[in-house]
Amino acid sequence: MKKDPFQPCNDEARAQAQGLLRDARTAALGVVLPETGAPHVSRIALAPGPDGRPLSLISDLSLHSRPLRENPRCALLVGEPPARGDAMAFARLSLAARAAFLDEDEKAALRAPYLTAHPKARLYFDFADMRLVRFRLEGAALNGGFGRAFRLSADDLVPHARGASSPS
């Protein structure tokens, strides 16, 4: 029988995952292209929302916009390798999520927090093709460095949610 490579989740793993998510300015976004069924990965800007869920500003013209509308299930990868050292030894967080395109009122309400994280987005935030997307996190796998792998629940990813129900 194969040994499970994941360790039981603990407070240190939760704090590391929450820190990676809070500090992430970009993420790799994985979707499935409906026309071919092939996976597709894009780099997107990411900002923490006031409720702890990540936000991204996505153009209707992007290759990942239509797939997210047709199937909101997606994956995000956050964590940047250091400039030096072993690229495989850095901490990273792979997130299972569902994307929700926000309406114009919600977009306006989240303008300030998004632009605080990405001030240059002020140039295009209000373009007609730009949509604000909120990611509802469903769970994650944390690679906290060599030999440190953890599975996390949605509750583990949001500091105030621990012990409460997941934000939807």
N, C-alpha and C positions, 0 to 999 in steps of 0.2 A: 504494500500500500504506500502510495506517495505521501510524503509529509506536506502539509499545508504550509506554503511559504509565508503566509500572513500571520503576524503576531496579534494577540488580543489588543484592541484599541485601548489607549491609556491617555491620561491628561497631557503628557508630553507630545504624543502624536497629534492629539486634537489641537494643541497650541501651535505646533509646527504647521499643520494643514491650514488653520485659520490665518496664520501669518502669511503663508504663501498666497492665499486667496486675497487677503486684504491688501497686500503689497503689489499684486499683479497689475501691470499696466497693459499687458498684452496677453493673448492666449492663442493657442492653436485650436481652431474650431473644426470638428469633424462632422460631416453630414453625409447622407447618401443621395446621389444624384438620381432623381426619379426617371429620367429618360434612359439611363443606362444601368442603374442599380449599382454603379461603382461608387466607392467611397471617395470623398474629396476633403482635403484639409486646407484651410486658409488661416492666415494670421489676422487677428482682429484686435482692436483696442478694447480694453476692459476697464471698468471703473466700479468701485463698490457702491451699491445703492444704500440708502439710509437704513434699510431693513437687513443689510448684510448680503443680499443677493446681488450677483454681478449684473452689470448693465453693459450694453454695447450699442454703438451707433452704426447701423448697417444700411447701406444703399440698396434700393430696389434693383440697381443695375449689377450688383455683385452676383457672382455665380452661386453663392450659398443662400441668397435671399429666398428664392423660390423653393428650394428643398426644405428650408426651415418652415415656410408657410404650409407646405403640403404634409410635412412630417416633423413636428417640433422636437422629436427626440434627437439629441445630439450629444457630442462629447467635447469637453474642453480640456486642454492641457496647459497648466501654468507652472512656472518655475524656470528660471534662466540659468544655464550653466555658467560657471565662473569663467573669467578670461583665461585663467591658467589652471592646470591640474587635470585630473581625470574627469572628462565630461560625463561619464556614467556614474560618478560618485556624488553628483549634486542632488539636492532634494527637488522632487517634482510631484505634482498632484494631478491625477487624471480623474476628471469629474463626469459623471453621468448627469444629464440635465434635460430640461424641456424649455424651449424658447417660447416666449410670448411677446408678440409685437404689440406695443402699447399704443393707445389712442392719443390724439393730439393733446388732450387735457393732461393725461399722465406724463407725456413727454415734457410738456411745459413745467409741470410740477417737479420733475427730476432734472431740469436743465442745470440748475446751480450745482448740485452734487457731481453731475457728469463733467461739467466744464471746470470744476475745481481740479479734477483728476487729469483732464485733457484740455487745457486752456486754448490750445490752437484749434480745437474743434469748433470754436466760436465762429470761425470763418465759414463753416459749412453746416453747422447744426440745424439751421432752419431751411436748408435746401429742400425742395419739394420731394425729392426721392429719398431723403434720409429718414430712417425709422429708428426709434429707440426700442431696444429689445431687452427684456428682463429674463434672466435664466433662473429657473426654479431647479435647485440642486436636489438630486435624488440619492446621491451616494458618491463615494470616491474611493480611489486606491492611492495611498500615499507611499511613495518610495522616498523614505527619509534619509537615504544614503545607503551605502553598501550593507546588506544584511538587515535592513530596517524597513519592512513592508507591512502596511496596515490597511485594513478595510475600514471605511468610515461611513456612518449613516448621514442622512441629511441633517439631523440634529447635531451631530458632531462638528459640522462645518460652520455653524453660526453660534457665536459665543453666548448670546442670551437665550438661545433655543434649547440648550442642553437640559434635558429632563422635561421639556415641554413638547407639544406637537410641532411638527415641521411647518414653517411658513409656506403658504401655497402661492 
